[in-house]
Amino acid sequence: MARHTHSQGSKRSAHSSLTQDTDNTESILAKFSQAEKLEAQLSAIDDDKKAKRKLPAGTDQKAQGLRAKLCQVLIEVIVADPVMSHSKDASRRLWHSCFYSRVSELRMELSKEKSRAKKRQVSGGDVAGSEKIVSLVNERLKGSIKEALKLYEWLIDKMLKLLLPMSQSQSTNVSENSENDDYEHAVVAILYWSHLYMGDLLRYDESYKQAEETYLKSSKLYPGNGNPFNQLAVVAQSQDSLSAVALYYYARSMMATQAPSAMSDSNLKRLFTSNAKWLDEHAREDDSFSRSIFEVNEKEGNKADKKAQRDWQQKQKTALNRMALAKFVDLQWSFVKGVSLDGASSFQDVIQDMDSMMEIFTNLINNASFGESLLCKIVAILSFATLGASNGGKLCKASMFDKKRRKDPNWKEDDIIASNALAFSFVLRFCTVLMNDVGTYLANKEGGKIGSIRSL
């Protein structure tokens, strides 16, 4: 009898649990339905703005209220059911409808007001009034970014706490383990997108160091995805002197194993173009560049006091490194674009640029101008340019050769192979410079420890 009573109780408990799960699911589905209606209303307002229709008074306040409601609904469902939220793309919907659209709108408005202020300054108009408008729009933008950052900080903390109980419990039940895997995958995905979007907010706020750290966290949550590296490249490109670092991250983005970023291809071309423009503006053909590396300590600066001289030397060293890396990035563009064997001048120009670059690198490495991190990035960039030579940086696969031959029986791979060979020869020459530096270090240190050598 007791056994029968226990059985009946278990059934009632299971039925109660099933009913509760069903109620929860229905409640969450109802919230998603509510979210769709709110998104439709916001979309209608955005369409009216894009069409430049006359909007009724209070439209901005209405949109702000709709975003607040939508944010609350989506946050509730993400926390209540990460698996269903992930399947319904709630993280992206939260970002685009609640934050990105508003922040983008304010950034565009700020850009326009700055442009107007500049024109008025040139024409001698009311500068004070324009600057006040710029300040007000900027404050609204900063406020929106701050609110969004607070929410994402809270959401990330909440998701991390959801993962903790799972790491402390182990189940031998196959069904439970499968459910746990789905749950963990969903929570990690939400964490990935939250870090990525938080990085964007920090970038908009020009908090570049924090943005970089946040994007790196995102990349570790989804190692095979190229998006975080594309965003890291954008951060580096926002800081004018980091073109080589930007190229490194675009390379990682395009070579991502699972999901290369679709944006990196066009972004990479813009990087190469802007870098070439910078070189043109800063005397691309300056023959004194490589020689000036040796002259840093010989000019009149050494007559000043020691601190002023050190500061001056550091500025000179930074400027020389900047120019060297810009020339290096430009050379990689030559490899990525590819050289034509039909145009002898183009081929010879690249050879000449390679020789010049090797002389510059030899001098800079001998003077310990590059740190370990930068040297590793340079090696990665060289590998990327070699594998993607003459193919826009995309990996030259055997299937690509077959496809081109089928399309055009007269097609020849000579130019691609020549570009690959040129790029690879530069890799070998660069490695030789590094090893020569290692050899010199060992000779000077009379057998010092390998691990202490900067070039390695």
N, C-alpha and C positions, 0 to 999 in steps of 0.2 A: 504493500500500500504506500509506504513511504517512497519507494522507488517510483511508483506511478505518479505520485504527487510532484516529485522532483522533475519528472519528465514533462508533466503539464506545465510546471513553472518555467522550464527551459523554453518550451514552445512559446509561452506567452511573452517571455523576455525577448526571444528572437523576433516574434511578430511586432512587438513594441519598437525594437531597434529598427526593423525594416520600415515600419510606418514613419518613424522619426527621420530616417534617411530620405524617404520619399518626400516628406514635408519640406526638408531642407533643400532638396533638389528643386522642387517646385518654387520655393521662395527665391532661390538664386536665379532660376530661369525668368521669374517675374521681374527681378531686378535688371536682368539683361534686356528684357523687353522695354523696361522703363528707360534704360540707357540708350537704346536705339531711337526712341522717340525724342529724347533730349539731343542726341547727335543730329537727327534730322532737322530739328529746329535751328541748331547752330549752323548747320550746313546751308540752310535757306538764307540766314542772315549773311553768311560769307558770300553766297552767290549774288545777293543784292549789292554787296559792297564791290565785288569784282565787276559787276555790270554797271557800277556807278549810278545806281538808281537813288532817288531821293529817299532817305531813310527817315522814319518817324522819330520824333523826339524820344529820348530815353532808350534808343536801340542798344547803345553800348552797355548801359546798366542792365538791360534785359539779358544781353549776351553774357555778361559777367555772372549774373544769377544762374543762368543755365549751366555755365561751366562749373560753378560751385556745386550745384546739385549733381551734375554728372560725375564730378570728381568724387563726391561722397559715395555715390552708388557703386562706381567701379572699384574704389578702395575697399568697400565692404565685401564685394564678391571676391576680390583677389585674396583677401585675408581669410574669408570663410571657406573658399574652395579653390585653391591654387590650380588644381588639375583642370577643372572646367574653365577657369579664367584663362589659363594658358591656351587651351583648345580654341577659345573664342577671341584670342588675341587682345585680351583686356589691357595688357601693359602698353602695347602700341597705341591703342585707342585712348587710353588715359593721357599719354604723352601728347599725341597730335591734337586731340580735341580740347583738352583742358589747359595745356601749357604752350606747346610749340606754336600753335596758330596765333595765340595772343602775343607771345614774345616776338615772333617774327613780324607781326603787325607793328609793334612798338619799335623794333629795330629799324624797320623801313621808314617809319614816321620820323625817327631820330635822324636817320641819314638825310632825308629830305629837308628837315629843318636846319641841319648843319650846312647843307648846300645853299639854302636860301640865305642863311646868315653870312656865309662867305661872299655871296653875290652882293648883298647889301653893304658889306664892308668895302668891297671893291668900288661900288658905285657911290659910297658915301651916305648910305641910307641909315635907318634907325637900327644901329648895331645892338644897343642895349635891349631893345624890345625883342630882337631875334634871339639874343643870348638867353633871355629869360624863358622864352618858349623852349629852347633847346634844353635848358636846365630842368624845366618841368617834365618834359617828355622823358628825359634821362632818369629822373627820380621815379617815374611810373614804371619804367623798364626795370630799374634796380629792385623796386618793390615786388614786381611780379617774379623776378628771378629768385629773390630771397624767399618768398612764399613757397615756390616750387621746390627749392633746395631743402627747406624744412620738411616738406612732405616726403620727399625721396629719402631723406635721412631716416625719418620715422619708418617708412616702408621697408627699407633695407634692414633696419634693426629688427623689425617684426618678422621678416622672412628668415633671418639668421636664428632667431629664437625658435621658429618652427622646425628648423633643421636639427637643433640640438637634441630634442627628445629622441629623434630617429637614430642619431649616432650612438645613443646610450642604450638602445634596445635592439636585441637580435631575435629573429624568429626563425623557426625551422619549417614553418608552414610555407609551401611554395606559392600559394595564392596570396598570402599576406606579403611575402617578399616582392611579388610582382606589383602589388598595389603600392608598396613602399617605394619601389623603383620609380613608378609613375609619379608618385607624389614628390619624391626627391628631385626628379628631372624637372618637374613643373616649377618647384620653388627655386632651383638653381637658374632656370631660364628667366624667371621674374627678377632674380638678383642681377643676372647678366644685363637685361634691358634697363633695369633701374640704374645701374652704375654707368651704362652707356649714356643714358639721357641726363644723368647728373653731371657727367663730364661735359656734355654739350652746354648745360647751364653755366658751368664754371668757365667754359671757354667764352661764352657770350659776355660773361662778367669780367673777362680778361684776367682771370685768376689762373694763369697758364700752368703754373707748377701743380696746383691742386687738380686741375683738369687732367694733366698728364698722369698723375698718380691714380686718379679714378678710372681713366681709360685702361691703364695697365691692369687694374683689378678686374675690369670687365673682360680683358683678353684672357685672363687666367680662368675665368668661369666658363669660357667657351673657346678653348685653344685653337680650334680649326676655323674660326670665323675671322674674316679680314676686316670687318667694320671698325673694331677698336683701333687697329693699326692705321686705317685710313684717317680716323679722327686724330690720332697722335701726329700723323703727318701734317694735318691741317693746323694743329697747334704749333708745330715746329715751323711751318711756313708763315705763320702769323708773326713769328719773331724773325726778322729779316735776315739775320746772320746764320740761320740754321738750315740752309738749303740741303746740305749733305745729310743731315739727320732726317729731314722730310723725305728725301729720296729713299733712305733706309726703310722708313716706315711704309712708304708706298710699295716698296719691293716686298715687304712682308705681307702687306695687304693683298697684293696681286698673286703671291705664291701661297696663300693660305690653302691648307689641304682640303677643307670641307666646303667653305663658302667664301671664295674671294669676293672682295667688295666691288660691286658694279661701278662705283663712282671713281675708283682709283685710276682707271685708264685715262679719263679726261682730266682728272686732277693732276696726274703725272705730266701730261702735256703742258698744262698751265705752269707747273713748276719749272719745267725745262725752258719754257718761253720767258718767264719772268727772270730766271737766272741769267739767260742770255742777254736780256735787256739790261740787267744790273752790270754785267761785264762790259757791255758797250758803253754804259754811262761812266764806268770807272777804268777807262783806258785798257781795253782788252789786250792790245798789242804792246803793253808797257814792257820793253826789253830790260828795264832795270829791276824787274820784280825779283828774279831769282838771286841777282847780285846783292840786292838790298838786305837779304837774310843775313849776310855776313857783315854788313855795314851798320847794323843796329847799334853795336857797341863802340863804333868808331867815330860817330858824328859828334857835333858840338854839344850834345846833351850831357856828355860826361864831364863837362865843366861845371855843371850845376851841382847842387847838393845831392847826396846819395838817394834820398827819398824821391826827389823830383826826377832823378835819372831813372830810378826803378819804375816809377809810374810811366814815364815816357817810353821806356823799353817795353813795358807790358802792353801799352797801347799799340806800339809798332808791331809787336808779336801777334796781337789779336787781329790787326788789320792784315798782316801777311797770311795768317791762317785763314781768314775769311776769303781772301783772294785765291789762295791755293785750293780751298774746297769748292769755290765757285767754278774754277777752271776744271777741277775734277768732275763735278756734276755735268759740266758742258761736254766733257769727253765721253761720259757715259751716254749722253744724248746721241752722240755720233754713232756709238755702238748700237744703241736701241733702234735708231732710224735705219742703220745699215749703210755700208759703203758700196758703191757701184764699181765694178772692175772696168766698166766701159769708160768711166770718167777718171782718168789717171790723176788729175789734179786733186779730186776729192780724196782718193786713196792716199796720195802723198801728203795731203794736209793732215789727215788723221795720224799718219805715221809721225809727222813732225810734232803734232800735239802730244802724242804719246811720249816721245823723247823728252819734250819740254817738261811734261808732267812728272816723269821719272826723276829728272834732275831736281825739280822742286821738292818732291817727296823725300829724296835722298837727303837733301839739306835739312828739311824740317825734322825728319826722324833722327838724324844725327844730333840735332839740337834739342831733342826730347820735347818737341812742340805738341805732339799728339799723346793723349792719354790712352790707356788700355781700351776703354769703352769705345772711343772713337775709332781706334784701329780695328776693333772687331766689327764695327758697323761698316767700315770701308771694305773689309774682306767680304762681308755679306752683300754689299752693293755690287762689287765686282762679279760675284757669283751670279747675281740676278741679271746683270747686263750681259754676261757671257751666255747664259741659258736662253735669254730673250733677245739676243742680238738680231737685228734686221727684222724683228717681228713685234715692234712696239712694246717690248718688255714681257710679252707673253711667251710661255715655254714653247720652244720649237720641238713639237712631237713628231714622231715618224708618220702618224696619221695625217698630219698637216701636209707633209711632202707628198704622200699618196694622193690626197685630195687635189692638190695643185696639178699633179701630173695627169690625173684623169680629166681635169677641166681643160688643161692645155698641154697636149703631147709635146709641144716644143719648149715648154717651160724648163728652165735650168736652175738648179739650186746653187750655182756658183757664188752668187752674191751673198746668200745666207751663210754658206760654209765659210766664205772669206771673212765675213763679219764675225762669225763665231771664233774663227782662228785668231783674228786680230784681238778680240776681247780676251780670249784665253791667254794669248801671249803676254798681254799686259798684266794679267793675274800672276803669271809665272815671274815676270820681271819685278812686280811688287813684292812677291814672297822672297825673291832673291835679296832685295833691299833690306827686308826685315831680318833675314838670316845673316846678312853681312853685319848688320847692327848688333845682332846677338854675338857674333864672332868677335867683333871689336870689344864689346862689353866684357866677354870672358877673358880676352887677352889682357885688358886693362886691369881686371879684378883678379887675374891669376887664378882662374878656376872658381869664380863665385857661384852661388847657388842659382840653378836654372830658374826656380820659382820667383826670384827677385827681379828678373829681367822684364822691363816694361814692354818691350816689343812682343813678348810671348803673351 
